[in-house]
Amino acid sequence: MTQGTMRLGAFFYATGHHVAGWRHPSSEADGGLVLERYVGWARRAEAAKFDLIFLEDGSGIRDADLRSSERTARSGHFEPVTLLSALAAVTNRIGLVATTSTSFNEPYNVARRFASLDHLSGGRAGWNLVTSATDLEAANFGNDTIARHADRYERAEEFVDVVLGLWNTWDDDAVVIDKASGQFSKPDGFRPLDHKGQHFEVRGPLNIPRTPQGQPVLVQAGSSGPGKDLAARTAEIVFTANQTLDEAVDFARDLKGRMARFGRSPDDLKIMPGLFPVVGRTESEARDTFEELQALIDPVVGLALLSRMVGHDLSGFDPDGPVPELPATEGLKSRQQLMFDLARREGLSLRRLYLRIAGARGHSQIVGTPVQIVDEMEARFRAGGADGFNIMPPTLPGGLDDFIALVLPELRRRGLFRTEYEGRTLRSHLGSRPPAGYGPGRSSGGTAGR
């Protein structure tokens, strides 16, 4: 992709990102559980030349309040690497990024899973590294509560080093497959890792060779201090939430300013904040669509969503009263702070706050015409607050179709987005350099980003 153009992800969230999106006529309400729905959405996004498909995940249901869970379409959905492996067979160019937590997995399994996806897709895989953040997830793995934030990131730091090390246990040209000589791979073409650390002991090597991209693209979604340090050291894409232009610019300056400590250039990392667009041919059309969605929100679901975002049960508070002063949690620290800041900045009650975040969940929300939406995207892009955006359609497929039909032509008219893919791998779409040491006859000889 040429300089001066944006990267775009298509963030597929079951039936759409609006919490009541599944009830809207423009949504396929069974989408989270039917492969054919995802196939259709993926092919739409690839035809539109999106850089990647992005899938989130968690290790449990979202809400302890089953009354809320039974009123949403988010209580059940596919495991993302499994789903993307199926989508790899019906797409050719678009990147495939799945979320997998370092809290309740093992590095060897994750390294193998994503290396397999990279091979299956011909070099289009990406791993969105997260730490789990809720007691509900912890309870599925024999724990009463989630580990402390600092402890989760300490584990994540070692976890990613092990994964990167395993991906690098094979030389780039280790596989020779010479039938005549009987040699399948070069002597010493792969080797043990022999990692022994505080959290993991992993012998290695990985039981799948070096992948088409050298290694899958690393994506990181944390915005706390430890999250930014981890991203500055290892990530190639950062998915984040910023409410204002100033916040976005400050975040980008802080994050990319940390990279020199790890021997990396700011160009090695693309910041792609979430963007929730509701687009219409006129502003009133966009507003009408948004209000239709807002009218479908069940108050039980809205309050449960906000409770999850702030890490506290809010059911005992007056929904029309102010957002209470609440202590920090060990869960979604940066998202909790974003919620509190938003409520205080705009003077929102609990009800108005959950209505405010019901679509974007703290990410940027723009309701308007294609020109209005692209104006805001371009302003953030030109100011250095974003290298692109992870598009969060309010409904699927309707919201995705609207963005493709109305917003992409305006982006292209301004020269801000591609008209054709320039390469075949996710890393080539991003314009990223290959991992250190990648090339025929060489091994990385260590962990990328060190």
C-alpha positions in Angstrom: 0.0 0.0 0.0 1.3 3.4 -0.8 2.3 5.9 1.8 -0.5 8.2 2.9 -3.2 5.6 2.8 -5.1 4.0 5.6 -5.3 0.4 6.7 -8.8 -1.0 7.4 -10.0 -4.0 9.3 -13.4 -5.5 9.2 -14.3 -6.4 12.8 -16.9 -9.1 12.7 -18.8 -9.3 16.0 -21.5 -11.9 15.7 -24.6 -10.0 14.4 -23.0 -6.6 14.6 -21.5 -4.3 17.2 -24.6 -2.6 18.4 -25.8 -4.5 21.5 -29.3 -4.7 20.0 -28.1 -5.1 16.4 -29.4 -8.6 16.2 -33.0 -7.3 16.5 -32.6 -4.9 13.5 -33.9 -5.8 10.0 -30.4 -5.2 8.5 -28.9 -8.0 10.6 -28.7 -11.7 10.1 -29.7 -12.7 13.7 -28.3 -16.2 13.5 -24.9 -14.9 12.1 -22.8 -15.8 15.1 -23.6 -19.5 14.7 -23.8 -20.1 10.9 -20.6 -20.5 8.9 -22.3 -19.4 5.6 -23.0 -16.0 7.2 -19.3 -15.4 7.9 -18.4 -16.6 4.5 -20.6 -14.0 2.9 -19.3 -11.2 5.1 -15.7 -12.3 4.5 -16.1 -12.3 0.7 -17.7 -8.8 0.9 -14.8 -7.5 2.9 -12.2 -9.0 0.6 -14.0 -7.7 -2.6 -13.8 -4.2 -0.9 -10.0 -4.7 -0.3 -10.0 -4.5 3.5 -6.6 -5.4 5.0 -8.0 -7.9 7.4 -10.9 -9.6 9.2 -10.7 -9.2 13.0 -12.4 -11.6 15.4 -12.6 -11.0 19.2 -12.9 -13.8 21.8 -13.3 -14.6 25.4 -13.0 -17.7 27.6 -16.6 -17.6 28.9 -19.9 -15.8 28.5 -19.9 -12.1 29.0 -22.5 -11.5 31.7 -23.0 -13.1 35.1 -26.6 -11.9 34.8 -28.2 -14.6 32.7 -31.3 -12.4 32.1 -29.0 -10.2 30.1 -27.2 -13.0 28.3 -30.4 -14.6 27.2 -31.4 -11.3 25.5 -28.4 -10.9 23.4 -26.9 -12.7 20.4 -23.4 -12.8 22.0 -23.8 -15.7 24.4 -22.6 -18.2 21.8 -20.1 -17.9 18.9 -17.4 -19.8 17.2 -13.8 -20.2 18.5 -12.0 -17.7 16.2 -9.0 -19.7 14.9 -11.3 -22.5 14.0 -13.6 -20.1 12.1 -10.7 -18.3 10.3 -9.3 -21.7 9.2 -12.6 -22.3 7.4 -12.6 -18.7 6.0 -9.1 -19.2 4.7 -10.5 -21.8 2.3 -13.0 -19.4 0.7 -10.9 -16.2 0.6 -7.6 -15.5 -1.1 -6.1 -12.2 0.0 -7.7 -10.7 3.1 -5.8 -11.0 6.4 -7.2 -13.2 9.2 -6.7 -12.0 12.7 -8.0 -13.9 15.8 -8.0 -13.1 19.4 -6.4 -15.6 21.8 -5.7 -14.9 25.5 -2.4 -15.6 27.2 -4.2 -16.1 30.5 -5.8 -19.5 29.9 -3.8 -21.0 27.1 -0.3 -22.4 26.7 2.4 -20.9 24.4 3.1 -24.1 22.4 -0.6 -24.6 21.5 -1.0 -20.9 20.5 2.2 -20.9 18.4 1.2 -24.1 16.6 -2.4 -22.9 16.1 -1.4 -19.6 14.4 1.5 -21.1 12.4 -1.1 -23.6 11.1 -3.4 -20.8 10.1 -0.6 -18.9 8.4 0.2 -22.0 6.3 -3.4 -22.7 5.6 -4.1 -19.2 4.4 -0.8 -18.7 2.4 0.5 -16.0 4.8 -2.5 -14.1 6.1 -2.7 -14.9 9.8 -2.5 -12.6 12.7 -2.7 -13.2 16.5 -4.4 -10.6 18.6 -2.8 -11.0 22.0 -4.9 -10.2 25.0 -5.0 -11.0 28.7 -8.3 -12.2 30.1 -10.0 -9.8 32.4 -13.1 -11.2 34.1 -13.8 -13.5 37.0 -16.3 -15.3 34.8 -13.4 -16.5 32.6 -11.3 -17.4 35.6 -14.1 -19.6 37.0 -13.9 -21.8 33.9 -10.3 -22.7 34.7 -10.5 -23.5 38.4 -10.0 -20.0 39.8 -12.4 -17.9 41.8 -11.0 -14.5 40.6 -8.9 -13.2 37.7 -5.2 -12.7 38.4 -3.9 -9.2 39.2 -3.4 -6.9 36.2 0.4 -6.8 36.7 0.6 -10.6 37.1 -1.4 -11.1 33.9 0.9 -8.9 31.9 4.0 -10.5 33.5 2.7 -13.8 32.2 1.9 -12.3 28.8 5.4 -10.9 28.4 7.0 -14.4 28.8 4.2 -16.0 26.8 4.8 -13.9 23.7 8.6 -14.5 24.0 8.0 -18.3 24.0 5.6 -18.1 21.0 8.0 -15.9 19.0 10.9 -18.3 20.0 8.9 -21.3 18.8 8.1 -19.7 15.5 11.8 -19.1 15.0 12.9 -22.7 15.8 12.8 -23.5 12.1 15.1 -21.9 9.5 13.3 -20.4 6.5 14.6 -23.0 4.1 14.7 -26.0 6.4 12.3 -28.1 4.4 13.9 -29.5 1.2 11.8 -32.6 0.4 14.4 -34.4 -1.6 13.0 -37.9 -2.5 16.1 -39.1 -4.2 18.4 -38.5 -1.3 15.8 -39.3 1.3 16.3 -35.9 3.0 13.0 -34.2 4.1 14.7 -31.3 5.9 18.2 -29.8 6.1 20.5 -31.0 8.9 20.1 -28.7 11.8 17.3 -26.9 10.0 15.3 -26.8 13.1 16.3 -26.9 16.8 14.9 -27.0 20.4 14.0 -23.8 22.1 14.8 -24.9 25.6 13.0 -22.1 27.3 12.9 -22.1 31.1 11.3 -19.1 32.7 9.1 -18.1 35.6 5.9 -19.3 34.1 6.8 -21.7 31.3 9.2 -24.5 30.5 9.1 -25.3 26.8 11.6 -27.6 25.0 10.4 -27.2 21.4 11.0 -27.1 18.5 7.6 -26.3 17.0 6.2 -29.2 15.0 5.3 -27.1 12.0 7.9 -25.3 9.8 8.5 -21.6 9.4 5.4 -19.9 8.0 4.9 -18.0 4.7 5.1 -14.6 6.5 8.1 -15.7 8.5 5.7 -15.5 11.5 2.1 -14.5 11.9 1.5 -10.8 12.4 1.3 -9.8 16.1 -1.6 -7.6 17.2 -2.1 -6.2 20.7 -5.2 -4.7 22.2 -4.2 -3.4 25.7 -4.0 0.3 26.4 -2.7 0.3 29.9 1.0 1.1 30.7 2.1 -2.5 30.7 0.0 -3.1 27.6 1.7 -0.3 25.8 5.1 -1.5 26.8 4.3 -5.0 25.5 2.9 -3.5 22.2 6.0 -1.3 21.8 8.2 -4.3 22.0 6.3 -6.9 20.0 3.2 -5.6 18.2 2.8 -4.8 14.5 -0.8 -3.6 14.9 -2.5 -2.1 18.0 -6.2 -2.1 18.4 -7.3 0.6 20.8 -10.2 2.9 21.9 -9.8 6.7 22.0 -12.7 9.1 22.3 -11.2 12.3 21.1 -8.7 13.5 18.6 -6.4 14.8 21.3 -6.6 11.5 23.2 -5.7 9.6 20.0 -2.7 11.7 19.2 -1.4 11.5 22.8 -1.9 7.7 22.8 0.0 7.3 19.5 2.8 9.6 20.5 3.2 7.8 23.8 3.1 4.3 22.3 5.4 4.9 19.4 7.7 6.9 21.6 8.4 3.8 23.6 9.5 1.7 20.6 13.1 3.1 20.3 13.9 1.4 23.7 13.3 -1.9 21.9 15.3 -1.1 18.8 12.1 -0.6 16.7 11.0 2.2 14.4 7.5 3.8 14.7 6.8 2.6 11.2 7.0 -1.0 12.4 3.6 -0.6 14.2 0.2 0.4 12.9 -2.4 1.9 15.3 -5.9 0.9 14.2 -8.5 2.2 16.7 -12.0 0.9 16.6 -14.6 2.9 14.6 -18.4 2.4 14.9 -19.9 4.1 11.8 -23.6 4.6 11.2 -23.8 6.0 7.7 -26.7 7.4 5.7 -27.0 9.2 2.4 -28.2 12.2 4.5 -27.5 13.0 8.1 -31.2 12.5 9.0 -31.1 9.1 7.4 -28.1 8.1 9.5 -29.7 9.5 12.7 -33.0 7.6 12.0 -31.0 4.3 11.6 -29.1 5.0 14.8 -32.3 5.8 16.7 -34.0 2.6 15.4 -31.1 0.7 17.0 -31.2 2.6 20.2 -34.9 2.0 20.6 -34.3 -1.8 20.6 -31.9 -1.8 23.6 -33.3 -3.8 26.5 -32.5 -1.9 29.7 -31.4 -5.1 31.4 -28.9 -5.7 28.6 -27.7 -2.0 28.5 -27.0 -1.9 32.3 -25.3 -5.3 32.2 -23.0 -4.1 29.3 -22.0 -1.1 31.3 -21.4 -3.2 34.4 -19.0 -5.3 32.4 -17.2 -2.3 31.0 -16.6 -0.8 34.5 -16.0 -4.0 36.3 -18.8 -3.5 38.9 -22.4 -4.7 39.3 -24.5 -1.5 38.7 -27.9 -3.1 39.1 -28.4 -1.7 42.6 -27.9 2.0 41.4 -30.5 4.4 40.1 -30.2 4.2 36.3 -31.1 7.8 36.1 -28.6 8.9 38.7 -25.0 9.9 38.2 -22.3 7.3 37.6 -21.1 6.4 41.1 -17.5 6.8 42.3 -16.2 3.2 42.1 -12.7 1.8 42.8 -10.4 0.5 40.1 -10.7 -3.2 39.2 -8.2 -5.8 38.2 -10.1 -6.3 35.0 -10.5 -3.9 32.0 -8.5 -1.1 33.6 -8.1 1.2 30.6 -11.7 0.6 29.4 -13.0 1.3 32.9 -11.2 4.6 33.0 -12.5 5.5 29.6 -16.1 5.0 30.8 -15.6 7.2 33.8 -13.9 9.9 31.8 -16.7 9.9 29.2 -19.4 10.1 31.9 -17.8 13.0 33.7 -16.9 14.9 30.5 -20.5 14.7 29.2 -22.4 14.7 32.5 -24.0 11.3 31.8 -26.3 9.3 34.0 -26.0 5.5 34.1 -28.8 5.1 31.6 -27.4 7.8 29.2 -23.9 6.2 29.5 -25.1 2.7 28.6 -27.0 4.2 25.7 -23.9 6.1 24.7 -21.7 3.0 24.6 -24.3 0.4 23.4 -22.8 0.4 19.9 -19.1 1.3 20.1 -18.4 0.1 23.7 -16.0 3.1 24.2 -14.6 3.2 20.7 -15.2 6.2 18.4 -18.8 6.5 17.2 -19.7 8.6 14.1 -23.3 8.9 12.9 -23.6 10.8 9.6 -23.0 11.0 5.9 -20.0 9.5 4.1 -18.4 13.0 4.0 -18.8 13.5 7.7 -17.5 10.1 8.6 -14.4 10.4 6.3 -13.8 13.9 7.5 -13.3 12.6 11.1 -11.3 9.6 9.9 -9.0 11.8 7.8 -8.5 14.3 10.6 -7.3 11.6 13.0 -5.2 10.0 10.3 -3.5 13.2 9.2 -2.9 14.2 12.9 -1.0 11.0 13.6 -3.6 9.6 15.9 -4.3 6.5 13.7 -2.7 4.6 10.8 -6.1 3.2 10.0 -9.2 1.9 11.6 -10.9 -1.4 12.7 -14.4 -0.9 11.3 -17.2 -2.0 13.7 -20.4 -2.3 11.7 -23.5 -1.8 13.8 -25.2 -4.7 12.1 -24.1 -7.5 9.9 -24.3 -7.6 7.0 -26.3 -4.3 6.7 -23.8 -2.0 8.4 -20.9 -3.5 6.5 -22.7 -3.1 3.2 -23.4 0.5 4.0 -19.8 1.3 4.8 -18.6 -0.4 1.6 -21.2 1.2 -0.6 -21.0 4.7 0.8 -17.8 5.4 2.8 -15.2 3.5 0.8 -15.9 5.5 -2.4 -15.3 8.8 -0.5 -12.1 7.4 1.0 -10.9 6.5 -2.4 -11.9 9.8 -3.9 -9.5 11.4 -1.4 -6.8 8.9 -2.1 -7.0 7.5 1.4 -7.6 3.8 0.6 -6.5 1.2 -1.9 -8.4 0.2 -5.0 -6.5 -3.2 -5.3 -4.3 -5.4 -3.1 -0.6 -4.9 -3.7 0.4 -8.3 -2.3 -0.9 -11.6 -1.0 0.1 -11.6 2.7 -1.2 -9.7 5.6 2.2 -8.2 6.3 2.4 -7.0 2.6 -1.0 -5.3 3.0 0.3 -3.5 6.1 3.5 -2.4 4.4 5.4 -4.0 7.3 8.9 -5.3 7.2 9.4 -9.1 7.6 10.5 -10.3 11.0 14.2 -9.8 11.9 16.4 -12.2 10.0 13.7 -13.6 7.7 15.0 -14.7 4.3 16.2 -17.9 2.6 18.8 -19.8 4.5 18.5 -17.8 7.7 16.9 -18.2 11.0 15.8 -15.2 13.2 18.0 -16.6 15.9 15.9 -15.0 18.7 12.8 -13.2 19.6 11.5 -10.5 17.2 11.3 -7.1 18.8 14.1 -7.6 21.3 
